[in-house]
Amino acid sequence: MKPVLIYLAQSGLCLAVFFLTYELFLKRETFFQLNRVYLVSGLWFSLLIPAFPVTSPFRTLTVPASTGFSPLPVSSGSGFGLTEILVAVYGIGVFFFLLRFGLQLAKLRRVVRTYGIRRLRGVKIVAVERLFSPFSFFDIIFLNPGPSLDANLRRILAHEQVHIRQQHTLDVLLMEVVLSFQWFNPFVWPYKKALQETHEYLADSGVIAQGFSSVRYQLHMFEQNVGASLFEFGNNFKKSQIKRRIIMLSQMKSPGVARLKLLLALPLLAGLVLAFAQPRLVAGSPAAPDQVQAADPSHEKNIQVKEELKKLEAMEADVRKQMETTSDEGVKNELKMKLEKIAYKRKELSMNSGASSELSSAELKAMASELKEKEAAIKAAYEKSADENEKAKLKDQLAKLRQKEESLKAMLGKSLAVAPSGFSTDEMKKMLVELKAKESDLKTMLGETSDPEKRAEIEKKLKQIQAKTTEMMAEYEKAFAAGKAKAEKTVK
């Protein structure tokens, strides 16, 4: 799910950048056709740039040849966290807006079936006996044949025919689809309004270019400023932006040099492409074990655990020496008890750190038995106790004990897991890491060569390694599942 969320965030950022550039530099200019091209192109580039990232010519990422990227899946909790809630809310929003889009189209189809299509002056017309704003959708004009229509019919038809000739409906449909998937983006709504305004400016200037009086046309727009909407995202003749349209009609044409502002789109586009470009992978020298461990977020904790284990081993050696030098049975018994405590502490540290390699299967089984005995003792004490505070403490101890049992099961499952090939899960994991490193090296070589023969040879090796990785991954998962089942039986 994360790649999808990242794509949506990057796409939304692209949309915001294109819109802000339009607002700052292009909105007040009168080259409406170029503004339309810019806005529609911005929609397409916002969808495509994050979907098809290029390889950055500036950024490189050195991949140690001995590690690569671990192909093993990271286990996630089964809880419903914040990420899942956000994804669910986003999905509901997308469903709502797509449903709204579909219902609008169905409503339009129903209107066409109800009133039918006829031709008027060579144009397809749907005459609807309801108060609404005349609009066009593809090559059909929807209007209300009221009393005010006769005097202004030529102007309305001229206006809507500009929408039809320039195929503004395609822009509208694309905008609705983008809005459905970017509904959470605060910039998508003003972006839609900017595109609608540009369509109206184009239609208005197209009417004036046909010889209609500019003054009469502006008066007509003012008179038509009241009306209901039959179809929300059609190209309406009457809009709430009448004042802006009249201002743009009266405004002096932008000088030709102002068109150079569109050149801003080139560095803007290049910047977005580079911002989301992937670094070029470069195979480095094999990493030292310490370097590999340093890449692990839990490396610092593991170091602390190892230091504690070393101290415990030193203490154990010291106690054993004392046992050899003393002949007092009482002292020997005390030292034996101390040894048992040290041994248990060592096992507990190993278990909490997940260092299963520190313990054998026999030791893990012994720890499982000890935990079961402790659990039985705590349960017995809980049942006998009448003190609520003491029972709460015992309940908390029991919960912590069960957490240790779950961790122990996972470790025991790993130690008991053996694949049909005879490899343990640890051995298979190392092999998978090596295979992934080889795969990364081959991909780097593939990107650096243009020789068809070499590319074919590299691609062949790459497919073999990928097939081997897939096969070993399946074997690893089966072995791990079998080991987990054995561990469940053992701990029970």
N, C-alpha and C positions, 0 to 999 in steps of 0.2 A: 504493500500500500504506500510505502514511503516514496518510491519513484513517482507515483501519480501525484501525490501532494506537492512534491518538489516541482514537477512540471507545471501544475496549476499556479503555484507561487511565481515561477519564472515567467509564465505566460501573462499573468496579471501585472507583473512589473513592467514587461514590455509594453503592454497596453497603456499603462499609466504614463510611461515615458513618451510614447507617441502622442498621447492626448495633451500632455503638458506642453510639448513643443508646439503643437497646433495652437493651443490657447495663447501662448506667449508671442508667437511670431507670424502665424498665418490667418488667424480667425478674422481679422479686420480687413484683409485684402479681398479684392473683387475678382480674382482669377478663380472662379468657383469650380470650373472643371478640374483644374490642377489640385484644388483642395479636396475635391471628391476622390481623385486618384490617390492622394496622400492618405486620406482616412481609410479607404477600402484596403489599400496596400498595408497600412498599419495593422488592420485586423488579421490579414493573412500572415504577415511576418510575426505577429504575436503568437500565432498558433504554430508556425513552422520552426522558428529559431530554437525554442527549447526542445522541440521534438527531434531535431536533427542537428545535434551539436557537432561542430567541426573540431579538428585537432589543433590546439593552440600552437602557434609558431614561437611563442615566448615562454610558456610554462612547461617544465618537464618534471616528471616524477620518477625517481630512481627506485626500482623494485629489486630488492636483494634476490639474487638467483637462488638462494637456498630456502627462501621462505615463500615468496609469491603472496597470493591471497588465499587464505584458508577457505576451502569450499564447504566446510562443515556448517550446517545451519545453526543459527543461534536460537536457543529455546526461549520462548517468550511466555509470560504468564498468561493464564486463562482468564484473568480479570478484565473487566470492561473499563479501561482507563480513559484519560482525557483525549488521547489520539482517536480512540474508537468512537467517542462521543462526537468529536468534531467531524469525523468521516460520516457518521450517521446523519448529522445535521446538514452537512453539505449534500449528501445523497437525497435527502428529503427536499432540499431547495431545488436541486436539478430536476427531480421528478415533478415538482409543482410548476416550474417554468416551462418544461417541455409539455406538460399536460395543458397548460394555459395556451401555449403555441398551437398545439393540436386542436384545441377547442375553437380557437379563432379561425383556423382554416376550415374546420367543419361548419362553423357558423357562416362563413363566406359561401361555402358550397351550397348550404341550405338556402341562402338568399338568392343565389343564381337559379336554383331549381324552382323556387317559389315564384319569382317574378319573370324569369326567362331572359334571354338575350335577344336584342333587336339591333338593327343598324340605323344609325342616324348620321347623315353626311359622311358615310363611309367608315364610321367608327362604331365599334361594338359598345352598346349601351345596356345597362340594367337600370330600369326606372323603378325606384323603390318609394312607395307611398308612406314614407316616414321622414321625420325631421332629422337630418344628419348632415355632416360635412361631405360634399362630393369628394370622391377619391378614385384612384386607379389602382388596378392590380394586374400586372402583366399587361395585356392589350385590351382590358375591359375597363370601362368607366362606369362607376356607380354614382347615380345622382337622384335627387328628388325633383320630380317635374312640378314644382310649385309655381306660384305667380311670379316670383322674382327671377325665375330661371330664364324666361323668354328674353328679357332685356340683356341678360349677361351670359347667355348660352355660349356665344362665340368665344368669349374670354375664358370661360370655364373649360370648354373643349380644347382651346389652344394651350391652356396651362397643363391640363392632364395629358395631352398628346406629347408634350415635351418629356414628361415622366416616362411615357410609354416608349418613345423613340430612344431615349437614353438608358432604358432598362433599369430604372431605379429600384424596381421590385427585387432584383437579384441582390442588391446591396442590403435592402431591408431584411430579406430572409437570412442572409449571412449574419447580419447584426443580431437578429433574434436568436440564432443558434449560439453565437458567442456569448450573448447575455445569459442564456440558459445555463451555461457551464461556468460563467464568471459572475454569477448573480451576487456573490459576496464582495466583489471588487467595487469599491466606491467610485472608481473612475469609469466603469462601464456604462453607467447611466448618463452622465454628461457626454460621453463619447457618442452614445446613441442620439442624443439631442443634437449634437454638432453635425452628425451625418444627415439627420432629417432637415435641419436648417439649410445645409448646403444643397440638398435636393430642391428645396423651395426656392432658394436664390437662383438656381439654374433654371427652374421652370418660369419664375418671374422674368428673368432677363430674356428667356426664349420668347415669351409673349410679347415683350416690348420690341424685340428684334423683328417680329412679324408685322410691325406697323401700328400696333395699338397705341392709343394715347397713354402716356405715362401717368398723367394727372388723373384721367378717368379710371385707369386700372388701379391706382392707389386708393381712389375713393371707393371703388368696388370692393377692394380688400377690406377697407374699414367697415363697410356695410355688412360684409359677410363674416364679421368677427364673432357672431353668435351662432351656435348650432351644436347639436349633439353629435356624438361619434358612433357610427355604426360598426366600424372595424378599426381597432386601436392602432395596428401597425401598417395600415394602407398609406398611400401617398395622398394625404388630404389636401384639398384646395384651401380650406379654412383651417388656420392653425392659431395657437395661442401666441405665436411669435410674430403677429402682424406688425407690431411696432418696429421690430428689428428688420423685417422684410422691407418695410417702407423706407427706413433709414438707408438700407443697402441699395435700394433702387435709386435714391436721391444722391447717394455718395458718388464722388468723382472716381473714375476708374483708376485703379492702382497703376503706377508707372511700370513700364516693362522691366526696369531694373529690380523691382520688388520681387519678380519671379525668381531671382537668384536666391531668395530665402529658402526655396525648396531644396537647394543644394545642402542645406543643413541635414536633410534626411540621409545623406551619404555617410558622414561621420557618425551620425546617430545609429544607423544600421550596423556599421562596422563595429562600433562600441558595444552594442548588444550582442552581436555574434561572438566577439572576443570575451565578453563578460561571462558567457555561458559555455565557452569552449572547454573541452576536456584537455587535461595536460597530456603531453606526449610521454608515453611510458618508455623508460630507458632501463635496460637490464644492468644492474651494478654488480660489484664483486660480492661473493658469498658473505653473508653477515655472520659476525661472531655470535656465539650463544648469548652473550650478555646483551648484544644489540637486539637480538630477536626477543629476548625477555623484556627489554625496555619498551618494546612496542605494545606490550600487554598492559592494559589499565590496572590489572591487579598485581603488577610486578613488585611494587613497593611493599604491598602486604605480604607477598610470598617471601621477600627478603627478611622481613621481621620474623615471620614464622620460622624460617630456617635458622635465624640467629637464636631464637628460643630453643629450637630443637638441639642445636649445638651445646647450649648451656645445660640442657637436661642430660645430654649424653655425657658431658664432663662430670656432672653431679653423680650420675649412675656409676661411672668409672671410679669416682672417689669413694662412694659408698661400698662398692665391691672390695676395694683395697682395705677399707676399715674392717670388713667382715673377715678378710683373710688374716688380719693381724690380731684380732681379738678372740679370746677363748670363753668369754662370758656369754652364756646362753641368753640371758635377758637382753644384753646389748645386741646380740645377733638377731633376736626376734624383732627388736625395734628397727634395726637396719633393713630387715626383710620387708617390713611394712612400708618403710620409706621407699624401697625399691619398687614395690607395687604401685605406690602413688606416682612415682616418677614415670613408670611404664604407662600408666593410664593417662597421665597428663600428655605424654608424648603422642599417644594414639589419638587423643582428643584434638591436639593441635594439628596433627596430620589430616584428620578428618575435616576440620573446619576450614582448612586451607584448600581442600580439594586435591591434595597431593596423594592420590591413590597409589602412586609408585612407591611412597614411603612405607606402605603397609601391604602385607601379603593377604591372600584370600583367607587364610587361616586366622590371621589377626583380626581381619574385618568381621569374620564370623564370631570370633570370641567377643568382640566389642558389641555385636548385635545381641548376643546372649546377655551380656552385662546390662545393656540398655533395657532389655525385656524384664530382667529382674528388678531394675530400678523402677520401671514403669509399674510393675505389680505391687511393689512396696509403697509407692506414692498413692496408687489407687486404694490400697488397703487403709493407709493412714487417712485418706480423704473420707472414706466411708465411716471410719471410727470417730473422726473429729466432730465436735459440736460447735467449735469456735468458727464463726463466719470469716474472720480475718485470716485465720490459719488455713481454712479451706480455700480461700482466694489465692493465697500464696502457693498452696499445693496445686491448684488448678493451673497457675502460671508456670510452675515447674513442669507440670505434665505437658503443657503446650510446647515448651522449649525442648523437652525430651523427644516429643514426636517430630519436631523439626529436624533434630539430629538423626532420628531414625530414617527420615526421608532422604537426608543427605547420605547416610550410610548405605541405603538401598541403591542409590545412584552409583556410588563408588564400588559397591560390591558387584553390581550388575556389570560395571565396566571391567572389573578384574576377572569375572567369570565368563565374559564374552570372548568367544573364540570363533573366528570365521571358518567356513569349510576349507579354506585354503591353508588353515593352520596359523594364520597371523592373529595377534591380539588386536584390540581396538587401538591401543597406543601405537603399535607398529603400523597399522593401516592409516592412522591419522598422519603419521610422518610421511608415509608414501604418497598420500593424497596431496600434502603440502608440496612435495617435490614435483609431482605431476603438474600441479597448478603453476609452479614456478617455470617449468619447461614450456607450458602453454603460453605463459606471459612472454617468455623469450622469443618464441616462434612468432607471436603476434607482432612483436617489435620488429623482428627481421622482415616479416611480411610487409609492414608499413614502410620499410626502408629500401626495398628492392622493387625494380620495375621489370626485371627480366622474366618473361612468361614461363620459361622452363624452371627457374629457381622458385618462382611463386607457386607453380604447380607442385613441386617437390615439397615445399614448406607446408602448403595446404594439406597435402596427403598425410604428412607427419602430424599436423595439427589435429586432423580428424581422428587419427589413431589414438593420440593422447586423450582427446576428449571422450572417445568411446571407452578407453580404459578407465578414465576418471569416473564416468557414469556407472560403469560396471562395478568398480570398487566401492563407490558411494552406496550402491544398492546392497552390496555385501556387508558393508560397515553397518548400515541401518538394521539389517536382519540380525547380525551378530549382537548388536547392542540391545535389540528388542528381546532376543533369546536370553541374554545375560540378565536383563532386567527382570524377566519372568523367573529365572532361577533365584535371583536375589529376593524376590517377593516370598518365594517358598521358604528360603533359608531364614529370613527374618521372622516370618510367621511361626 
